[in-house]
Amino acid sequence: MIFGYVRPFSQDKDLKLQINAIEKHGCDKIFKEQTSSAKNRPELKSLFHTLSSGDQVIVYKLYNIADSTRHLIDLVQRFQQQNIDFISITDQVDTSTAEGKIFFKLLDKIGDFQHDVLSESTKAGIYEAKLKGKTGGRPRKPDHNVRRALDMYQSKIYSIAQITAETGISKTTLYRYLEDDC
């Protein structure tokens, strides 16, 4: 079977252009998202529950179905594992052809490269920051506040709420220091 998938663009909520283009390819059913949201996509979930080996999925543009390069690669790999062809009309991508298959192999390698570059630059940035004496993470509270909070707690005069209000240290931080002291 041939299934279409449409999703509104953020600025254009009208799906007619996409639907008309997809219908020309003889779709048996079109799954229509009502929102451009990346997180809430019930129609995409329904599409995946409907698909079986030998089916085709058609979209108007690649970014109708995917929110990033990595997401697109993951979707197409999922289609390939289930023996489902994927077609993007305006991008002229068809995974049932040799050209379409090589396109996604190249895209996958570019995605891996992009991930590696980002990872390496992050590691280099952290290393450079350490050389300059910077440390990551949340700044620690000044020691005098911690010592004061611990003293207040050990005096058994103050409640936890009073200690946290007076010192500015959260309950979680106070308890963490109490565990360290024991």
Secondary structure, 3 states (H helix, E strand, C coil): CEEEEECCCCCCCCCHHHHHHHHCCCCCEEEECCCCCCCCCHHHHHHHHHCCCCCEEEECCHHHHCCCHHHHHHHHHHHHHCCCEEEECCCCEECCCHHHHHHHHHHHHHHHHHHHHHHHHHHHHHHHHHHCCCCCCCCCCCHHHHHHHHHHHHHCCCCHHHHHHHHCCCHHHHHHHHHHHC
